[in-house]
Amino acid sequence: MKITVVGTGYVGLVTGACFAEIGNHVVCLDRDQERIDALQNGHLPIHEPGLLDIVLRNAHSGRLLFTSDVNLAVAHGRVQFIAVGTPAGEDGSADLQHVLAAAQAIAERMQEDRLIVNKSTVPVGTADRVRETMAAVLRARGQPASVCVVSNPEFLKEGSAVQDFVRPDRVVVGADDEQAAQSMRQLYAPFMRNRDRLIVMDVRSAEFTKYAANAMLATRISFMNELALLAEKLGADIEQVRTGMGTDPRIGTHFLYAGTGYGGSCFPKDVKALVHTAREAGQELSILQAVQAVNDRQKQVLVDKIVARFGSDLQGRRFALWGLAFKPDTDDMREAPSLTIIEQLLARGAEIAAYDPVALAQARLVLGERPGLHLVGQADAALEGADALVIVTEWKEFRSPDFAHLAATLRQPVVFDGRNLFEPADMQALGLEYHAIGRGAPL
Ligand code: NAD
């Protein structure tokens, strides 16, 4: 099939590359010329394991083309995926300007019928808005071609996006038109060879499903974070509680980890947008409001622990910070807990030496030059002269550090672990003072 994907971010690029990999001819459009230049020169603008090989292979074979030429992109694909950003607007609603701009650009140029597939996360009713926007343009152009808009929310996870895309748990398709649903079945059939995981539903339900899924995942995280605070007060260990709970198949083990709060480009904005949508519909989503409040507080928890240990004035203190990305295996810094922690430590006068295996360049862009903040290229270098180590992201390379070296290099052998990577008893035996999340004795 001939496919166009609008937007070459985490979702658009993975979608385009994976559809090309199974034999489709894909044009990926982005309005960011730098991004397109990088892709045309064989460089990925994002860090995503396994993606570069697929991009290079398919670009080389001529099945994957990158362009900023809207005319070319609209002329190419009978199926046009929209995979542009939908950030939170000021009032918390999803900002649809990029989605509607993409739809408008397609309608202004299309000469034949087009199937519009919306992959961006968008509020219920957006497919109707896209259809109306495009129909108005087509009418004004006197263009008889028609559009059909389907919803195909994306569930991939940054860090394992390629695997998630080629081996999906499910593919949700919202289509009010059987022919459109059939096209989507054909498109995804190569990924469904051992089991059909395509779920067709009405468009509004598909749009809602994406928010419902993210809201549920965010709820699990905030639930565990809140229980972790209580576990500390009660002298219980949230890690043992987690194992005891998660083995119940009705609960399951995923997304039950206490930590420094959820971040990233999806959960914060999607929970906010759903709360906003509900309010507009005259309903308060009280659970999700609590989820947000718990998460905001959780992003402060490591700072609270540091202040409890070193005092509120951190002038003259230096901290090594491991992990800047909002989670491992990505360079995405959007809403990362590290940003809150860095702001607050700097505001209290501390110096920070921060390291991340892949997100340093993004961090430099997002944080800019800050007095007191040093971004360093090696985990060990961050430790030099630091009063304590603060672990914010659970990168694999942090899981088994050289503890003796760590204890010898830090000015004081103190570790604040926002991801519960180690056993408190082991750390104690190693002579390290260990502050984790929800583990045992109160501060
Ligand atoms: P992103 O910010 O990484 O990329 C969006 C890209 O779209 C940018 O390169 C931007 O330049 C481009 N763009 C914007 N408007 C354009 C236009 N009119 N024409 C051409 N290009 C345009 O975004 P993302 O993280 O890939 O997310 C895209 C959507 O998918 C969002 O709605 C997001 O909520 C959703 N989503 C994201 C993830 C994720 O893990 N990142 C997972 C599932 C769903």
Boltz pocket constraint, residues with backbone or C-beta under 6 A from the ligand:
constraints:
  - pocket:
      binder: B
      contacts: [[A, 6], [A, 7], [A, 8], [A, 9], [A, 10], [A, 11], [A, 12], [A, 29], [A, 30], [A, 31], [A, 32], [A, 35], [A, 83], [A, 84], [A, 85], [A, 86], [A, 98], [A, 99], [A, 101], [A, 102], [A, 119], [A, 120], [A, 121], [A, 122], [A, 154], [A, 155], [A, 156], [A, 157], [A, 158], [A, 265], [A, 266]]
      max_distance: 6.0
